C-alpha cells in the first residue's frame, strides 16, 4: 500500500475566537498512514492565578458525520496549591500539568491513532474551571478551533465529449455474397437447382429488410459476378457476365425496380479470392503456388496452366474445395435513411436498428443521459461500433473508458482518434490517473491548452492546487 502523504490543513482551519480564557494559535493537523498529529500553541497568560483554582483545557475531535468523538490529552492549568497537590497525588497523570503564571505559552502536541471517521471532523476546545473543593465555577465552554478534512486529494478531470458534425444525408448499405449454382456452361438461373433456393432466399431477405422499412429509400442495387480461374479466360468472362445479368434480371423482375437503379459488373476470374485463401492456408508448396497466382506478368490462362501442371495434387484439391467459393455474385443495396428528431425516437431505433442512426443522433441521445450511467456508456459503445473509423466516436468512447478506469481500452480507442488537442488532453488524463505521472500529464495538458482546450488549463491548475505539481 502506498503511504498517504501528510496533509497540513491550513486552508481548512476555521478562524478561532478569543472567547475563552486562553488563546490558541499555530494549529497544525496532520495525518500519516496510521496516526493523527495535533500541534497547537496555548496562550494561558490570561488564566487566573488563584492558588486554589484550576482550569481544564480539553481538546476534543468530533465527527462531522456521526456521533463519534475522541477526547485528547487535556491540559490542566493549576494555581499554586492545586498544582502541588496534583504533583504529590498523581504519579502518572493522563493530562499535561502546567502551573498558572509559570509560563505564558504552552506548546501542545498529541499523537493518536487515526480512525476513518476522522476524515471529516472538527477540533474543539472545552474549558472548565474548578474551585478549591473541586466545585465547578461558572459554565463550561466549548469552541471550535479547526476543521479536519482528510478526504483523499484525488485528481478529478473534466472529460471531453466532442459533438460530431451533422451528417447531411445518411447513406447506408448492406452487402452479401451469393453462390448461385449454374448448370455446366449455362448462364440461366434455375431457382430449384441444388443450393439455389437457399442462396436466392438470402438475397430476397436482404433486399426485403431494406425495401420494407418505411424509414429508408433504396438508391441503388449493384451486383458483381465472378467466375473461378479454371478453364479458358474467354469462356469465364462470358459466364461471369451472363450469370451476373441473369441474377440482376431475376431481382428486377421480382421487385420491379427501375432499370437505372440496378448496376452490374463482372470479373472473369477471381484470382484475388484465390490469393486470399492461399495466404491463410498451410497448403504444401504454398509460397511457390502463391508466386504463380500473384504473377500478373502471366496471362490468366498461363497462370492456370502452371498451377495445374506443376502442382497437380494441390490443384486438384483447389479445384474441388476452393474454386466453388470463387464462383460468386457480390451484391450491395445502398439506401438513404430519414433523420430522427426526438430522444425517445433515437433510443427506440438504437435498440432495434442502430445502423440507421447518425453519429450526431447518437450524441444527442447521450447528452440526455447521466454521464455516469450505464445507459450513457452503452450509447458511446454503440457509436464506436457503428462508426469504428470515426475519430470523434473513438475519442468519445475513450473518454468514457477513462472515466471507468479502463485505460487499456481507452488507448485502443485513442489510437484511432487522431492527433488533435482533445486526444492530447485524454492522454494527459491517463498519465495522471493511471500512472500518477503528473509531469507527463502537465506536458500533455499544456500542449492541449495551447491549442485551445480550456479544460486542459483547468487540469493543470487542479494539479497545482493538489500539490501534485509545482
KOLFIZA-593320 format. One record per residue (C-alpha): x, y, z; residue in three letters; chain. Coordinates in steps of 0.5 Angstrom, whole numbers, always signed. Example, Ala and Ser with C-alpha at 12.3 -4.5 7.8 and 13.67 -1.06 7.14 Angstrom:
<nodes>
+-------+-------+-------+---------+--------+
!     x !     y !     z ! residuo ! cadena !
+-------+-------+-------+---------+--------+
!   +25 !    -9 !   +16 !     Ala !      A !
!   +27 !    -2 !   +14 !     Ser !      A !
+-------+-------+-------+---------+--------+
</nodes>
This chain:
<nodes>
+-------+-------+-------+---------+--------+
!     x !     y !     z ! residuo ! cadena !
+-------+-------+-------+---------+--------+
!    +0 !    +0 !    +0 !     Unk !      A !
!    +3 !    +7 !    -2 !     Unk !      A !
!    +4 !   +11 !    +4 !     Unk !      A !
!    -1 !   +17 !    +5 !     Unk !      A !
!    +2 !   +24 !    +4 !     Unk !      A !
!    +2 !   +28 !   +10 !     Unk !      A !
!    -3 !   +34 !    +9 !     Unk !      A !
!    -3 !   +40 !   +13 !     Unk !      A !
!   -10 !   +43 !   +13 !     Unk !      A !
!    -8 !   +50 !   +14 !     Unk !      A !
!   -13 !   +52 !    +9 !     Unk !      A !
!   -19 !   +48 !   +12 !     Unk !      A !
!   -17 !   +52 !   +19 !     Unk !      A !
!   -23 !   +56 !   +22 !     Unk !      A !
!   -22 !   +63 !   +25 !     Unk !      A !
!   -22 !   +62 !   +32 !     Unk !      A !
!   -25 !   +67 !   +37 !     Unk !      A !
!   -22 !   +69 !   +44 !     Unk !      A !
!   -28 !   +68 !   +48 !     Unk !      A !
!   -24 !   +63 !   +53 !     Unk !      A !
!   -19 !   +65 !   +58 !     Unk !      A !
!   -13 !   +62 !   +53 !     Unk !      A !
!   -12 !   +64 !   +46 !     Unk !      A !
!   -10 !   +58 !   +41 !     Unk !      A !
!    -5 !   +59 !   +35 !     Unk !      A !
!    -1 !   +56 !   +31 !     Unk !      A !
!    -6 !   +50 !   +30 !     Unk !      A !
!    -3 !   +44 !   +25 !     Unk !      A !
!    -6 !   +38 !   +24 !     Unk !      A !
!    -3 !   +32 !   +20 !     Unk !      A !
!    -4 !   +25 !   +19 !     Unk !      A !
!    +0 !   +19 !   +17 !     Unk !      A !
!    -2 !   +12 !   +15 !     Unk !      A !
!    -4 !   +11 !   +22 !     Unk !      A !
!    -4 !   +17 !   +26 !     Unk !      A !
!    -7 !   +24 !   +27 !     Unk !      A !
!    -2 !   +29 !   +30 !     Unk !      A !
!    -4 !   +35 !   +33 !     Unk !      A !
!    +0 !   +41 !   +35 !     Unk !      A !
!    -2 !   +48 !   +37 !     Unk !      A !
!    +0 !   +53 !   +42 !     Unk !      A !
!    -4 !   +56 !   +48 !     Unk !      A !
!    -3 !   +63 !   +51 !     Unk !      A !
!    -5 !   +62 !   +58 !     Unk !      A !
!    -3 !   +68 !   +61 !     Unk !      A !
!   -10 !   +71 !   +62 !     Unk !      A !
!   -12 !   +65 !   +66 !     Unk !      A !
!   -13 !   +67 !   +73 !     Unk !      A !
!    -7 !   +65 !   +78 !     Unk !      A !
!   -11 !   +64 !   +84 !     Unk !      A !
!    -8 !   +59 !   +89 !     Unk !      A !
!   -14 !   +54 !   +89 !     Unk !      A !
!   -17 !   +54 !   +82 !     Unk !      A !
!   -15 !   +50 !   +76 !     Unk !      A !
!   -17 !   +51 !   +69 !     Unk !      A !
!   -18 !   +45 !   +65 !     Unk !      A !
!   -17 !   +45 !   +57 !     Unk !      A !
!   -20 !   +39 !   +54 !     Unk !      A !
!   -18 !   +39 !   +46 !     Unk !      A !
!   -24 !   +34 !   +43 !     Unk !      A !
!   -25 !   +31 !   +36 !     Unk !      A !
!   -32 !   +31 !   +34 !     Unk !      A !
!   -34 !   +27 !   +28 !     Unk !      A !
!   -38 !   +31 !   +22 !     Unk !      A !
!   -42 !   +26 !   +20 !     Unk !      A !
!   -43 !   +21 !   +26 !     Unk !      A !
!   -43 !   +21 !   +34 !     Unk !      A !
!   -36 !   +19 !   +34 !     Unk !      A !
!   -31 !   +23 !   +38 !     Unk !      A !
!   -25 !   +23 !   +42 !     Unk !      A !
!   -22 !   +27 !   +48 !     Unk !      A !
!   -15 !   +28 !   +47 !     Unk !      A !
!   -10 !   +29 !   +53 !     Unk !      A !
!   -12 !   +35 !   +57 !     Unk !      A !
!    -8 !   +41 !   +59 !     Unk !      A !
!    -9 !   +43 !   +67 !     Unk !      A !
!    -7 !   +50 !   +69 !     Unk !      A !
!    -7 !   +50 !   +76 !     Unk !      A !
!    -6 !   +55 !   +82 !     Unk !      A !
!    +0 !   +54 !   +87 !     Unk !      A !
!    -4 !   +50 !   +92 !     Unk !      A !
!    -7 !   +45 !   +87 !     Unk !      A !
!    -1 !   +45 !   +82 !     Unk !      A !
!    +3 !   +42 !   +88 !     Unk !      A !
!    -3 !   +37 !   +90 !     Unk !      A !
!    -3 !   +34 !   +83 !     Unk !      A !
!    +4 !   +33 !   +84 !     Unk !      A !
!    +4 !   +30 !   +90 !     Unk !      A !
!    -2 !   +25 !   +89 !     Unk !      A !
!    -2 !   +24 !   +81 !     Unk !      A !
!    +5 !   +20 !   +80 !     Unk !      A !
!    +3 !   +18 !   +72 !     Unk !      A !
!    -2 !   +23 !   +70 !     Unk !      A !
!    -6 !   +23 !   +64 !     Unk !      A !
!    -6 !   +30 !   +63 !     Unk !      A !
!    -1 !   +36 !   +62 !     Unk !      A !
!    +0 !   +40 !   +68 !     Unk !      A !
!    +2 !   +47 !   +68 !     Unk !      A !
!    +3 !   +52 !   +74 !     Unk !      A !
!    -1 !   +58 !   +73 !     Unk !      A !
!    +3 !   +64 !   +72 !     Unk !      A !
!   +10 !   +60 !   +71 !     Unk !      A !
!    +9 !   +61 !   +63 !     Unk !      A !
!    +6 !   +65 !   +58 !     Unk !      A !
!    +5 !   +60 !   +53 !     Unk !      A !
!    +4 !   +52 !   +52 !     Unk !      A !
!    +6 !   +48 !   +46 !     Unk !      A !
!    +2 !   +42 !   +46 !     Unk !      A !
!    +3 !   +36 !   +42 !     Unk !      A !
!    -1 !   +30 !   +41 !     Unk !      A !
!    -1 !   +24 !   +37 !     Unk !      A !
!    -7 !   +19 !   +37 !     Unk !      A !
!    -9 !   +13 !   +32 !     Unk !      A !
!   -12 !   +16 !   +26 !     Unk !      A !
!   -19 !   +13 !   +26 !     Unk !      A !
!   -23 !   +13 !   +19 !     Unk !      A !
!   -29 !   +17 !   +22 !     Unk !      A !
!   -24 !   +23 !   +23 !     Unk !      A !
!   -23 !   +24 !   +15 !     Unk !      A !
!   -28 !   +30 !   +16 !     Unk !      A !
!   -29 !   +32 !   +23 !     Unk !      A !
!   -28 !   +39 !   +28 !     Unk !      A !
!   -23 !   +40 !   +33 !     Unk !      A !
!   -26 !   +44 !   +39 !     Unk !      A !
!   -23 !   +46 !   +46 !     Unk !      A !
!   -27 !   +45 !   +52 !     Unk !      A !
!   -26 !   +49 !   +58 !     Unk !      A !
!   -28 !   +48 !   +65 !     Unk !      A !
!   -25 !   +52 !   +72 !     Unk !      A !
!   -26 !   +49 !   +79 !     Unk !      A !
!   -25 !   +52 !   +86 !     Unk !      A !
!   -21 !   +49 !   +92 !     Unk !      A !
!   -26 !   +44 !   +93 !     Unk !      A !
!   -27 !   +41 !   +86 !     Unk !      A !
!   -33 !   +46 !   +85 !     Unk !      A !
!   -35 !   +48 !   +78 !     Unk !      A !
!   -34 !   +55 !   +77 !     Unk !      A !
!   -38 !   +58 !   +72 !     Unk !      A !
!   -41 !   +55 !   +66 !     Unk !      A !
!   -36 !   +50 !   +62 !     Unk !      A !
!   -35 !   +53 !   +55 !     Unk !      A !
!   -33 !   +50 !   +48 !     Unk !      A !
!   -31 !   +53 !   +42 !     Unk !      A !
!   -29 !   +50 !   +35 !     Unk !      A !
!   -22 !   +51 !   +33 !     Unk !      A !
!   -21 !   +48 !   +27 !     Unk !      A !
!   -24 !   +43 !   +21 !     Unk !      A !
!   -21 !   +37 !   +19 !     Unk !      A !
!   -21 !   +35 !   +12 !     Unk !      A !
!   -17 !   +29 !   +10 !     Unk !      A !
!   -21 !   +27 !    +4 !     Unk !      A !
!   -16 !   +24 !    -1 !     Unk !      A !
!   -14 !   +29 !    -5 !     Unk !      A !
!   -15 !   +26 !   -12 !     Unk !      A !
!   -15 !   +29 !   -19 !     Unk !      A !
!   -22 !   +29 !   -22 !     Unk !      A !
!   -21 !   +32 !   -29 !     Unk !      A !
!   -27 !   +34 !   -34 !     Unk !      A !
!   -28 !   +29 !   -39 !     Unk !      A !
!   -29 !   +32 !   -46 !     Unk !      A !
!   -34 !   +29 !   -51 !     Unk !      A !
!   -34 !   +32 !   -58 !     Unk !      A !
!   -40 !   +34 !   -62 !     Unk !      A !
!   -40 !   +30 !   -69 !     Unk !      A !
!   -41 !   +34 !   -75 !     Unk !      A !
!   -48 !   +33 !   -78 !     Unk !      A !
!   -49 !   +28 !   -83 !     Unk !      A !
!   -53 !   +32 !   -89 !     Unk !      A !
!   -55 !   +25 !   -92 !     Unk !      A !
!   -55 !   +19 !   -88 !     Unk !      A !
!   -53 !   +14 !   -93 !     Unk !      A !
!   -52 !    +7 !   -91 !     Unk !      A !
!   -51 !    +0 !   -95 !     Unk !      A !
!   -52 !    -7 !   -94 !     Unk !      A !
!   -48 !   -13 !   -97 !     Unk !      A !
!   -47 !   -20 !   -99 !     Unk !      A !
!   -45 !   -26 !  -103 !     Unk !      A !
!   -49 !   -31 !  -106 !     Unk !      A !
!   -46 !   -37 !  -109 !     Unk !      A !
!   -51 !   -39 !  -115 !     Unk !      A !
!   -51 !   -46 !  -118 !     Unk !      A !
!   -51 !   -46 !  -125 !     Unk !      A !
!   -51 !   -52 !  -130 !     Unk !      A !
!   -45 !   -53 !  -134 !     Unk !      A !
!   -43 !   -47 !  -139 !     Unk !      A !
!   -50 !   -45 !  -137 !     Unk !      A !
!   -52 !   -37 !  -135 !     Unk !      A !
!   -59 !   -39 !  -134 !     Unk !      A !
!   -61 !   -39 !  -126 !     Unk !      A !
!   -65 !   -45 !  -124 !     Unk !      A !
!   -69 !   -43 !  -118 !     Unk !      A !
!   -69 !   -50 !  -116 !     Unk !      A !
!   -62 !   -52 !  -117 !     Unk !      A !
!   -58 !   -55 !  -112 !     Unk !      A !
!   -57 !   -50 !  -107 !     Unk !      A !
!   -60 !   -44 !  -110 !     Unk !      A !
!   -67 !   -44 !  -106 !     Unk !      A !
!   -62 !   -42 !  -100 !     Unk !      A !
!   -58 !   -37 !  -104 !     Unk !      A !
!   -64 !   -34 !  -107 !     Unk !      A !
!   -68 !   -33 !  -101 !     Unk !      A !
!   -62 !   -30 !   -97 !     Unk !      A !
!   -62 !   -25 !  -103 !     Unk !      A !
!   -69 !   -23 !  -102 !     Unk !      A !
!   -68 !   -23 !   -95 !     Unk !      A !
!   -63 !   -18 !   -95 !     Unk !      A !
!   -67 !   -13 !  -100 !     Unk !      A !
!   -74 !   -14 !   -96 !     Unk !      A !
!   -71 !   -12 !   -90 !     Unk !      A !
!   -69 !    -5 !   -93 !     Unk !      A !
!   -75 !    -5 !   -98 !     Unk !      A !
!   -80 !    -6 !   -93 !     Unk !      A !
!   -77 !    -1 !   -88 !     Unk !      A !
!   -81 !    +6 !   -88 !     Unk !      A !
!   -75 !   +10 !   -86 !     Unk !      A !
!   -71 !    +8 !   -92 !     Unk !      A !
!   -70 !   +10 !   -99 !     Unk !      A !
!   -66 !    +5 !  -104 !     Unk !      A !
!   -62 !    +9 !  -108 !     Unk !      A !
!   -58 !    +3 !  -112 !     Unk !      A !
!   -57 !    -4 !  -112 !     Unk !      A !
!   -51 !    -7 !  -115 !     Unk !      A !
!   -49 !   -14 !  -117 !     Unk !      A !
!   -42 !   -16 !  -119 !     Unk !      A !
!   -40 !   -23 !  -121 !     Unk !      A !
!   -34 !   -27 !  -121 !     Unk !      A !
!   -32 !   -34 !  -124 !     Unk !      A !
!   -27 !   -38 !  -122 !     Unk !      A !
!   -20 !   -39 !  -125 !     Unk !      A !
!   -21 !   -46 !  -128 !     Unk !      A !
!   -22 !   -46 !  -136 !     Unk !      A !
!   -21 !   -41 !  -141 !     Unk !      A !
!   -21 !   -34 !  -139 !     Unk !      A !
!   -25 !   -32 !  -145 !     Unk !      A !
!   -31 !   -37 !  -143 !     Unk !      A !
!   -30 !   -35 !  -136 !     Unk !      A !
!   -31 !   -28 !  -138 !     Unk !      A !
!   -38 !   -30 !  -142 !     Unk !      A !
!   -40 !   -34 !  -136 !     Unk !      A !
!   -39 !   -28 !  -131 !     Unk !      A !
!   -42 !   -23 !  -135 !     Unk !      A !
!   -48 !   -28 !  -137 !     Unk !      A !
!   -49 !   -30 !  -130 !     Unk !      A !
!   -49 !   -23 !  -127 !     Unk !      A !
!   -54 !   -21 !  -132 !     Unk !      A !
!   -59 !   -27 !  -130 !     Unk !      A !
!   -58 !   -25 !  -123 !     Unk !      A !
!   -60 !   -18 !  -124 !     Unk !      A !
!   -66 !   -20 !  -128 !     Unk !      A !
!   -68 !   -24 !  -123 !     Unk !      A !
!   -68 !   -19 !  -118 !     Unk !      A !
!   -71 !   -13 !  -123 !     Unk !      A !
!   -77 !   -18 !  -125 !     Unk !      A !
!   -78 !   -20 !  -117 !     Unk !      A !
!   -78 !   -13 !  -115 !     Unk !      A !
!   -80 !    -8 !  -121 !     Unk !      A !
!   -74 !    -4 !  -119 !     Unk !      A !
!   -73 !    +2 !  -124 !     Unk !      A !
!   -67 !    +0 !  -129 !     Unk !      A !
!   -63 !    +6 !  -127 !     Unk !      A !
!   -63 !    +3 !  -120 !     Unk !      A !
!   -59 !    -3 !  -122 !     Unk !      A !
!   -52 !    -3 !  -123 !     Unk !      A !
!   -48 !    -9 !  -126 !     Unk !      A !
!   -41 !   -11 !  -127 !     Unk !      A !
!   -37 !   -18 !  -127 !     Unk !      A !
!   -30 !   -20 !  -127 !     Unk !      A !
!   -28 !   -26 !  -131 !     Unk !      A !
!   -23 !   -30 !  -126 !     Unk !      A !
!   -23 !   -29 !  -118 !     Unk !      A !
!   -15 !   -29 !  -117 !     Unk !      A !
!   -16 !   -24 !  -111 !     Unk !      A !
!   -20 !   -29 !  -108 !     Unk !      A !
!   -15 !   -35 !  -109 !     Unk !      A !
!    -9 !   -31 !  -107 !     Unk !      A !
!   -13 !   -29 !  -100 !     Unk !      A !
!   -15 !   -36 !   -99 !     Unk !      A !
!    -7 !   -39 !  -100 !     Unk !      A !
!    -5 !   -33 !   -96 !     Unk !      A !
!    -9 !   -36 !   -90 !     Unk !      A !
!    -7 !   -43 !   -92 !     Unk !      A !
!    -2 !   -48 !   -90 !     Unk !      A !
!    -2 !   -52 !   -97 !     Unk !      A !
!    +4 !   -56 !   -99 !     Unk !      A !
!    +9 !   -51 !  -103 !     Unk !      A !
!    +5 !   -45 !  -101 !     Unk !      A !
!   +10 !   -40 !  -103 !     Unk !      A !
!   +11 !   -43 !  -110 !     Unk !      A !
!    +4 !   -43 !  -111 !     Unk !      A !
!    +3 !   -36 !  -109 !     Unk !      A !
!    +8 !   -34 !  -113 !     Unk !      A !
!    +5 !   -36 !  -119 !     Unk !      A !
!    -2 !   -34 !  -117 !     Unk !      A !
!    +1 !   -27 !  -116 !     Unk !      A !
!    +5 !   -26 !  -122 !     Unk !      A !
!    +1 !   -21 !  -126 !     Unk !      A !
!    +6 !   -21 !  -132 !     Unk !      A !
!    +3 !   -28 !  -134 !     Unk !      A !
!    -4 !   -28 !  -137 !     Unk !      A !
!    -9 !   -32 !  -133 !     Unk !      A !
!    -9 !   -38 !  -138 !     Unk !      A !
!    -2 !   -39 !  -137 !     Unk !      A !
!    -2 !   -38 !  -129 !     Unk !      A !
!    -8 !   -43 !  -129 !     Unk !      A !
!    -3 !   -48 !  -133 !     Unk !      A !
!    +3 !   -47 !  -129 !     Unk !      A !
!    -1 !   -49 !  -123 !     Unk !      A !
!    -4 !   -55 !  -126 !     Unk !      A !
!    +2 !   -58 !  -129 !     Unk !      A !
!    +7 !   -56 !  -123 !     Unk !      A !
!    +3 !   -58 !  -117 !     Unk !      A !
!    -3 !   -63 !  -120 !     Unk !      A !
!    -4 !   -65 !  -113 !     Unk !      A !
!    -5 !   -58 !  -110 !     Unk !      A !
!    -9 !   -56 !  -116 !     Unk !      A !
!   -14 !   -62 !  -115 !     Unk !      A !
!   -15 !   -60 !  -108 !     Unk !      A !
!   -16 !   -53 !  -110 !     Unk !      A !
!   -21 !   -55 !  -116 !     Unk !      A !
!   -25 !   -59 !  -111 !     Unk !      A !
!   -25 !   -55 !  -105 !     Unk !      A !
!   -23 !   -48 !  -106 !     Unk !      A !
!   -26 !   -46 !  -113 !     Unk !      A !
!   -33 !   -47 !  -112 !     Unk !      A !
!   -33 !   -41 !  -107 !     Unk !      A !
!   -29 !   -37 !  -112 !     Unk !      A !
!   -36 !   -37 !  -117 !     Unk !      A !
!   -40 !   -32 !  -113 !     Unk !      A !
!   -44 !   -26 !  -114 !     Unk !      A !
!   -43 !   -20 !  -109 !     Unk !      A !
!   -49 !   -15 !  -108 !     Unk !      A !
!   -50 !    -9 !  -105 !     Unk !      A !
!   -56 !    -5 !  -103 !     Unk !      A !
!   -55 !    +3 !  -102 !     Unk !      A !
!   -60 !    +7 !   -99 !     Unk !      A !
!   -62 !   +13 !   -95 !     Unk !      A !
!   -65 !   +14 !   -88 !     Unk !      A !
!   -69 !   +19 !   -86 !     Unk !      A !
!   -67 !   +24 !   -80 !     Unk !      A !
!   -69 !   +22 !   -73 !     Unk !      A !
!   -71 !   +28 !   -68 !     Unk !      A !
!   -73 !   +26 !   -61 !     Unk !      A !
!   -69 !   +23 !   -56 !     Unk !      A !
!   -74 !   +18 !   -55 !     Unk !      A !
!   -75 !   +16 !   -62 !     Unk !      A !
!   -67 !   +16 !   -63 !     Unk !      A !
!   -67 !   +11 !   -56 !     Unk !      A !
!   -72 !    +6 !   -60 !     Unk !      A !
!   -68 !    +6 !   -66 !     Unk !      A !
!   -62 !    +5 !   -62 !     Unk !      A !
!   -65 !    -1 !   -59 !     Unk !      A !
!   -67 !    -4 !   -66 !     Unk !      A !
!   -63 !    -2 !   -72 !     Unk !      A !
!   -57 !    +2 !   -69 !     Unk !      A !
!   -54 !    +2 !   -76 !     Unk !      A !
!   -60 !    +7 !   -78 !     Unk !      A !
!   -57 !   +13 !   -74 !     Unk !      A !
!   -52 !   +18 !   -75 !     Unk !      A !
!   -46 !   +19 !   -70 !     Unk !      A !
!   -50 !   +26 !   -69 !     Unk !      A !
!   -56 !   +23 !   -67 !     Unk !      A !
!   -53 !   +18 !   -62 !     Unk !      A !
!   -49 !   +24 !   -59 !     Unk !      A !
!   -56 !   +28 !   -58 !     Unk !      A !
!   -58 !   +21 !   -54 !     Unk !      A !
!   -52 !   +21 !   -50 !     Unk !      A !
!   -53 !   +28 !   -48 !     Unk !      A !
!   -60 !   +27 !   -45 !     Unk !      A !
!   -57 !   +22 !   -40 !     Unk !      A !
!   -53 !   +22 !   -34 !     Unk !      A !
!   -45 !   +21 !   -36 !     Unk !      A !
!   -44 !   +16 !   -30 !     Unk !      A !
!   -50 !   +12 !   -32 !     Unk !      A !
!   -50 !    +5 !   -36 !     Unk !      A !
!   -54 !    +8 !   -41 !     Unk !      A !
!   -49 !   +13 !   -43 !     Unk !      A !
!   -44 !    +8 !   -43 !     Unk !      A !
!   -48 !    +4 !   -48 !     Unk !      A !
!   -49 !   +10 !   -53 !     Unk !      A !
!   -42 !   +11 !   -53 !     Unk !      A !
!   -40 !    +4 !   -54 !     Unk !      A !
!   -46 !    +3 !   -60 !     Unk !      A !
!   -43 !   +10 !   -63 !     Unk !      A !
!   -36 !    +7 !   -64 !     Unk !      A !
!   -39 !    +0 !   -66 !     Unk !      A !
!   -43 !    +3 !   -71 !     Unk !      A !
!   -37 !    +8 !   -73 !     Unk !      A !
!   -31 !    +4 !   -72 !     Unk !      A !
!   -26 !    +9 !   -76 !     Unk !      A !
!   -29 !   +16 !   -74 !     Unk !      A !
!   -24 !   +20 !   -70 !     Unk !      A !
!   -30 !   +23 !   -66 !     Unk !      A !
!   -33 !   +17 !   -64 !     Unk !      A !
!   -27 !   +14 !   -62 !     Unk !      A !
!   -25 !   +20 !   -58 !     Unk !      A !
!   -32 !   +20 !   -54 !     Unk !      A !
!   -31 !   +12 !   -53 !     Unk !      A !
!   -24 !   +13 !   -50 !     Unk !      A !
!   -27 !   +19 !   -45 !     Unk !      A !
!   -32 !   +14 !   -43 !     Unk !      A !
!   -27 !    +8 !   -42 !     Unk !      A !
!   -22 !   +13 !   -38 !     Unk !      A !
!   -28 !   +15 !   -33 !     Unk !      A !
!   -29 !    +8 !   -32 !     Unk !      A !
!   -21 !    +7 !   -31 !     Unk !      A !
!   -21 !    +2 !   -37 !     Unk !      A !
!   -14 !    +5 !   -39 !     Unk !      A !
!   -12 !    +0 !   -44 !     Unk !      A !
!   -19 !    +0 !   -48 !     Unk !      A !
!   -18 !    +8 !   -48 !     Unk !      A !
!   -11 !    +7 !   -51 !     Unk !      A !
!   -14 !    +3 !   -56 !     Unk !      A !
!   -20 !    +8 !   -58 !     Unk !      A !
!   -15 !   +14 !   -58 !     Unk !      A !
!   -10 !   +10 !   -63 !     Unk !      A !
!   -16 !   +12 !   -68 !     Unk !      A !
!   -18 !   +19 !   -65 !     Unk !      A !
!   -13 !   +23 !   -69 !     Unk !      A !
!    -7 !   +27 !   -66 !     Unk !      A !
!   -12 !   +33 !   -64 !     Unk !      A !
!   -11 !   +37 !   -58 !     Unk !      A !
!   -17 !   +33 !   -55 !     Unk !      A !
!   -13 !   +27 !   -56 !     Unk !      A !
!    -7 !   +30 !   -52 !     Unk !      A !
!   -12 !   +32 !   -46 !     Unk !      A !
!   -14 !   +25 !   -46 !     Unk !      A !
!    -7 !   +22 !   -46 !     Unk !      A !
!    -6 !   +27 !   -40 !     Unk !      A !
!   -11 !   +25 !   -36 !     Unk !      A !
!    -9 !   +17 !   -37 !     Unk !      A !
!    -2 !   +19 !   -35 !     Unk !      A !
!    -5 !   +23 !   -29 !     Unk !      A !
!   -10 !   +18 !   -27 !     Unk !      A !
!    -7 !   +11 !   -29 !     Unk !      A !
!    +1 !   +12 !   -27 !     Unk !      A !
!    +1 !   +18 !   -23 !     Unk !      A !
!    +6 !   +21 !   -28 !     Unk !      A !
!    +4 !   +28 !   -26 !     Unk !      A !
!   +10 !   +32 !   -30 !     Unk !      A !
!    +8 !   +28 !   -37 !     Unk !      A !
!    +1 !   +30 !   -35 !     Unk !      A !
!    +3 !   +37 !   -35 !     Unk !      A !
!    +6 !   +37 !   -41 !     Unk !      A !
!    +1 !   +34 !   -45 !     Unk !      A !
!    -4 !   +39 !   -42 !     Unk !      A !
!    +0 !   +45 !   -43 !     Unk !      A !
!    +0 !   +43 !   -51 !     Unk !      A !
!    -7 !   +42 !   -51 !     Unk !      A !
!    -8 !   +48 !   -47 !     Unk !      A !
!    -4 !   +52 !   -52 !     Unk !      A !
!    -9 !   +49 !   -58 !     Unk !      A !
!   -15 !   +52 !   -54 !     Unk !      A !
!   -17 !   +47 !   -50 !     Unk !      A !
!   -20 !   +51 !   -44 !     Unk !      A !
!   -21 !   +44 !   -39 !     Unk !      A !
!   -13 !   +43 !   -40 !     Unk !      A !
!   -11 !   +49 !   -37 !     Unk !      A !
!   -16 !   +48 !   -31 !     Unk !      A !
!   -13 !   +41 !   -30 !     Unk !      A !
!    -6 !   +44 !   -29 !     Unk !      A !
!    -9 !   +49 !   -24 !     Unk !      A !
!   -12 !   +43 !   -21 !     Unk !      A !
!    -6 !   +39 !   -20 !     Unk !      A !
!    -2 !   +45 !   -17 !     Unk !      A !
!    -8 !   +46 !   -12 !     Unk !      A !
!    -7 !   +39 !   -10 !     Unk !      A !
!    +1 !   +40 !   -10 !     Unk !      A !
!    +2 !   +34 !   -15 !     Unk !      A !
!    +6 !   +39 !   -19 !     Unk !      A !
!    +9 !   +46 !   -17 !     Unk !      A !
+-------+-------+-------+---------+--------+
</nodes>
